[in-house]
Amino acid sequence: MNENNNNKEVILLSDPTQYIMHPFFHKQIVFTGALSTMTRSEAAKKVRTLGGIMQGAVTKDTDFVILGKNHRGMSSKHSKAHQLISLGYDIQIMSEDDFIWVLSLPKEYLPSTSEPY
């Protein structure tokens, strides 16, 4: 892994003609509430390694909102996700346990000539 001038991680595949197939690949993800199993920084790094995109706030472009186990009530991010879902946006709200399970799914490397799902 290398870092660019903006201090954001750049993840390079060993073969640039391949891309990653994983549920978080090219998906925008937001965390709300404290995670009990890892820091947000560690979780964000794992998401980026799988091709996911971290967001600081819930927007209409958000794909997943991850609820940390150590949340109290409904956060503003959780509430915003529910509001956007009620307007027809496809946002998945996921518990921390489910997030850990999805992280454990194997990533597949496919030739770039195939279309991502």
HUJO-V602623 format. One record per residue. N is the residue number from 1. RES is the residue in three letters. SS is DSSP state (A for helix, B for strand, O for the rest). PSI is psi in degrees with one decimal (NA if undefined). Layout:
N&RES&SS&PSI, N&RES&SS&PSI
This chain:
1&MET&O&143.8, 2&ASN&B&166.5, 3&GLU&B&142.1, 4&ASN&O&-174.0, 5&ASN&O&-18.5, 6&ASN&O&9.7, 7&ASN&O&21.3, 8&LYS&O&143.9, 9&GLU&B&139.8, 10&VAL&B&121.8, 11&ILE&O&121.3, 12&LEU&O&131.8, 13&LEU&O&146.6, 14&SER&O&-28.6, 15&ASP&O&106.8, 16&PRO&O&-6.6, 17&THR&O&6.7, 18&GLN&B&157.7, 19&TYR&B&164.5, 20&ILE&B&135.9, 21&MET&B&112.4, 22&HIS&O&150.9, 23&PRO&O&-26.1, 24&PHE&O&-4.6, 25&PHE&O&123.9, 26&HIS&O&24.5, 27&LYS&O&144.2, 28&GLN&B&127.3, 29&ILE&B&138.5, 30&VAL&B&137.8, 31&PHE&B&143.3, 32&THR&B&137.1, 33&GLY&O&156.0, 34&ALA&B&136.9, 35&LEU&O&143.5, 36&SER&O&-18.4, 37&THR&O&-16.1, 38&MET&O&166.2, 39&THR&O&162.1, 40&ARG&A&-35.9, 41&SER&A&-44.5, 42&GLU&A&-43.5, 43&ALA&A&-42.0, 44&ALA&A&-39.9, 45&LYS&A&-41.9, 46&LYS&A&-41.1, 47&VAL&A&-45.8, 48&ARG&A&-35.8, 49&THR&A&-29.8, 50&LEU&O&5.6, 51&GLY&O&7.9, 52&GLY&O&164.1, 53&ILE&B&123.6, 54&MET&B&140.1, 55&GLN&O&151.9, 56&GLY&O&-21.9, 57&ALA&O&155.5, 58&VAL&O&129.7, 59&THR&O&176.8, 60&LYS&O&-16.7, 61&ASP&O&-4.6, 62&THR&O&138.3, 63&ASP&O&-40.9, 64&PHE&B&136.6, 65&VAL&B&120.2, 66&ILE&B&122.1, 67&LEU&B&113.6, 68&GLY&O&149.9, 69&LYS&O&-29.0, 70&ASN&B&42.5, 71&HIS&O&152.5, 72&ARG&O&110.5, 73&GLY&O&-159.5, 74&MET&O&118.9, 75&SER&O&169.0, 76&SER&A&-33.6, 77&LYS&A&-43.2, 78&HIS&A&-44.5, 79&SER&A&-43.9, 80&LYS&A&-40.4, 81&ALA&A&-45.2, 82&HIS&A&-40.5, 83&GLN&A&-46.5, 84&LEU&A&-36.2, 85&ILE&A&-41.4, 86&SER&A&-20.0, 87&LEU&O&1.5, 88&GLY&O&3.9, 89&TYR&O&143.6, 90&ASP&O&86.0, 91&ILE&O&129.6, 92&GLN&B&127.0, 93&ILE&B&124.8, 94&MET&B&135.9, 95&SER&B&162.1, 96&GLU&A&-39.9, 97&ASP&A&-43.7, 98&ASP&A&-38.0, 99&PHE&A&-45.9, 100&ILE&A&-41.3, 101&TRP&A&-46.0, 102&VAL&A&-37.8, 103&LEU&A&-33.6, 104&SER&A&-11.7, 105&LEU&O&138.9, 106&PRO&O&144.0, 107&LYS&O&143.9, 108&GLU&B&141.9, 109&TYR&B&120.6, 110&LEU&B&152.7, 111&PRO&B&144.3, 112&SER&O&-9.9, 113&THR&O&-19.2, 114&SER&O&154.3, 115&GLU&O&131.9, 116&PRO&O&153.3, 117&TYR&O&NA
